[in-house]
Amino acid sequence: MTYSVSPIGFVRSCFKEKFAIPRQPQLAPAARGVLELVAPFDQGDAVQGLEHVSHVWLLFVFHQALEDKPRLKVRPPRLGGNKSMGVFATRATHRPNGIGQSVVKLDMVEPNRLHISGIDLLDGTPILDIKPYVPYADMIHAASNSMASAAPVLIPVEWAETALHEAHGHALRLQEPLVALVEQCLAQDPRPAYQTPTPQREYGAQFWDLDVRWHYPEPGVIRVIEVVLAEH
């Protein structure tokens, strides 16, 4: 038996590419976006009552990681990217039906859109459903996961003077907490765990309409060296 589903909306996100997106929601509170609803859900009746909710679950499609052949095992980044694990024991993007879920903060409700933060969603992500977060049922104090028992250890993020000046200027233009966004995402060290970069090697990712570049001047330290408008 097969089923068909259709998006109820799409996310307009600060993340324009997969690299440097936090590997879980809520790890970067400054990561903001807008869930734009589509007909017939783009009217007030569909979201009535959400003004009483602080967080929502989003069910979505990993639209840039869909595959024809299901994977039984994956290599999760949390385990260094070199160790295989059963797909159902991980939150890897390579899902049997391409479905993911995230709990995000609900900042503002409008009849046809939801303003959300703490997201880990790529720009253009199709949303399949919205469900309110219910603390007494969703917060399980005795829950455990020995493979991911705590949030990743953060590493220091430094700024070149010119890059920080550029970031502040673009933050004012975008009206977004850009410096906090970059620091929160990069502090989780988005590079593959098996890589040992030299100080000369540069990495880059796009946040909003900006290209952000950084390097590792010494082990365990990130230095942001450039924040410029992305080329289109």
ROVEX-445021 format. One line per 2 residues: number of its first residue (from 1); for each residue y, z, x of C-alpha. Coordinates in pm, whole numbers, padded with zeros to 5 digits, always signed. Layout:
N
NUM = Y/Z/X | ...
This chain:
232
1 = +00000/+00000/+00000 | +00347/-00086/+00128
3 = +00691/+00029/+00023 | +01034/-00123/+00060
5 = +01354/+00072/+00113 | +01720/-00027/+00124
7 = +02010/+00142/+00306 | +02247/+00353/+00100
9 = +02510/+00319/+00371 | +02585/+00254/+00737
11 = +02731/+00477/+01008 | +03050/+00388/+01192
13 = +02994/+00587/+01510 | +03164/+00675/+01838
15 = +02847/+00552/+02011 | +02847/+00175/+02059
17 = +02534/+00160/+02274 | +02217/+00368/+02306
19 = +02276/+00495/+02658 | +02444/+00840/+02673
21 = +02382/+00925/+02307 | +02271/+01291/+02287
23 = +01895/+01314/+02247 | +01932/+01551/+01952
25 = +02204/+01610/+01691 | +02453/+01898/+01725
27 = +02448/+01885/+02107 | +02787/+01710/+02111
29 = +03009/+01857/+01834 | +03289/+01616/+01932
31 = +03068/+01316/+01846 | +03216/+01198/+01518
33 = +03165/+00914/+01278 | +03190/+00798/+00920
35 = +02901/+00722/+00685 | +03023/+00435/+00468
37 = +02826/+00414/+00143 | +02733/+00087/-00025
39 = +02700/-00001/-00395 | +02601/+00158/-00622
41 = +02642/+00478/-00418 | +03002/+00410/-00309
43 = +03157/+00612/-00591 | +03230/+00974/-00660
45 = +02931/+01042/-00885 | +02681/+01000/-00598
47 = +02847/+01258/-00370 | +02965/+01508/-00633
49 = +02879/+01859/-00515 | +02863/+01779/-00144
51 = +03198/+01952/-00102 | +03000/+02278/-00122
53 = +02774/+02179/+00170 | +02849/+02228/+00541
55 = +02566/+02015/+00684 | +02342/+01736/+00561
57 = +02015/+01576/+00668 | +02037/+01202/+00723
59 = +01725/+00986/+00706 | +01791/+00664/+00895
61 = +01640/+00361/+01065 | +01626/+00316/+01444
63 = +01749/-00037/+01387 | +01757/-00130/+01756
65 = +01412/+00010/+01835 | +01197/-00151/+01565
67 = +00860/-00282/+01684 | +00583/-00490/+01528
69 = +00301/-00294/+01694 | +00294/+00083/+01637
71 = +00277/+00308/+01941 | +00026/+00593/+01945
73 = +00174/+00750/+02258 | +00527/+00756/+02397
75 = +00703/+00891/+02705 | +00974/+01130/+02584
77 = +01283/+01178/+02804 | +01250/+01556/+02768
79 = +00930/+01537/+02975 | +01091/+01324/+03244
81 = +00998/+00984/+03105 | +00674/+00970/+03303
83 = +00442/+01182/+03088 | +00276/+01039/+02777
85 = +00253/+01233/+02454 | +00133/+01156/+02103
87 = +00412/+00994/+01903 | +00393/+01257/+01630
89 = +00453/+01536/+01883 | +00789/+01385/+01980
91 = +01118/+01266/+01835 | +01110/+00943/+02033
93 = +01290/+00647/+01880 | +00968/+00441/+01872
95 = +00844/+00552/+01528 | +00564/+00400/+01318
97 = +00816/+00300/+01048 | +01130/+00325/+01257
99 = +01253/+00628/+01059 | +01456/+00908/+01213
101 = +01628/+01219/+01081 | +01932/+01414/+01195
103 = +02117/+01716/+01065 | +02492/+01662/+01099
105 = +02808/+01853/+01011 | +02985/+01734/+00700
107 = +03358/+01741/+00775 | +03501/+01567/+00470
109 = +03374/+01403/+00152 | +03537/+01098/-00003
111 = +03407/+00896/-00301 | +03274/+00617/-00079
113 = +03234/+00779/+00262 | +03134/+01094/+00444
115 = +03306/+01210/+00761 | +03044/+01362/+00990
117 = +03023/+01518/+01339 | +02764/+01643/+01584
119 = +02597/+01305/+01543 | +02337/+01130/+01759
121 = +02359/+00799/+01572 | +02433/+00454/+01707
123 = +02711/+00251/+01548 | +02572/+00047/+01258
125 = +02276/+00279/+01190 | +02137/+00217/+00839
127 = +02108/+00538/+00635 | +01821/+00565/+00387
129 = +01899/+00899/+00224 | +02120/+01208/+00236
131 = +01991/+01557/+00167 | +02185/+01884/+00178
133 = +02094/+02132/+00450 | +01962/+02450/+00285
135 = +01981/+02738/+00537 | +01733/+02976/+00376
137 = +01466/+02704/+00361 | +01550/+02486/+00663
139 = +01613/+02763/+00918 | +01274/+02894/+01024
141 = +01331/+03185/+01261 | +00968/+03210/+01373
143 = +00938/+02839/+01457 | +00839/+02739/+01810
145 = +00802/+02427/+02025 | +00688/+02496/+02380
147 = +00777/+02142/+02491 | +01141/+02186/+02382
149 = +01203/+02557/+02363 | +01574/+02541/+02454
151 = +01862/+02298/+02476 | +01886/+02096/+02799
153 = +02053/+02265/+03094 | +02409/+02135/+03121
155 = +02552/+02006/+03447 | +02919/+02020/+03550
157 = +03141/+01724/+03462 | +03439/+01659/+03687
159 = +03718/+01405/+03639 | +03904/+01181/+03876
161 = +04274/+01240/+03810 | +04337/+00883/+03696
163 = +04032/+00885/+03466 | +04143/+01207/+03297
165 = +04492/+01065/+03246 | +04340/+00750/+03094
167 = +04116/+00958/+02867 | +04404/+01169/+02734
169 = +04603/+00856/+02656 | +04319/+00693/+02467
171 = +04243/+01018/+02284 | +04595/+01013/+02140
173 = +04557/+00649/+02038 | +04218/+00704/+01874
175 = +04305/+01047/+01732 | +03965/+01162/+01859
177 = +03857/+01446/+02094 | +03763/+01194/+02362
179 = +03761/+01425/+02665 | +03535/+01674/+02488
181 = +03309/+01392/+02367 | +03261/+01251/+02717
183 = +03204/+01594/+02869 | +02956/+01705/+02601
185 = +02750/+01386/+02631 | +02752/+01352/+03009
187 = +02682/+01723/+03069 | +02336/+01658/+02925
189 = +02280/+01401/+03203 | +02191/+01078/+03018
191 = +02028/+00906/+03317 | +01646/+00882/+03324
193 = +01505/+01203/+03471 | +01298/+01015/+03728
195 = +01606/+00856/+03888 | +01773/+01014/+04190
197 = +02108/+00838/+04212 | +02305/+00801/+04531
199 = +02676/+00896/+04530 | +02760/+00524/+04540
201 = +02565/+00433/+04227 | +02780/+00410/+03913
203 = +02671/+00451/+03553 | +02857/+00350/+03240
205 = +02852/+00376/+02862 | +03077/+00282/+02573
207 = +03242/+00547/+02357 | +03449/+00415/+02066
209 = +03618/+00104/+02218 | +03617/+00235/+02574
211 = +03404/+00184/+02882 | +03347/+00514/+03061
213 = +03209/+00506/+03415 | +03080/+00793/+03627
215 = +02874/+00872/+03935 | +02693/+01168/+04094
217 = +02895/+01270/+04402 | +02635/+01538/+04475
219 = +02312/+01650/+04308 | +02375/+01821/+03976
221 = +02738/+01709/+03941 | +02891/+01422/+03741
223 = +03234/+01280/+03815 | +03406/+01052/+03565
225 = +03589/+00781/+03756 | +03718/+00536/+03494
227 = +03805/+00514/+03123 | +03922/+00168/+03018
229 = +03919/-00055/+02712 | +03589/-00235/+02672
231 = +03583/-00611/+02712 | +03483/-00806/+02402
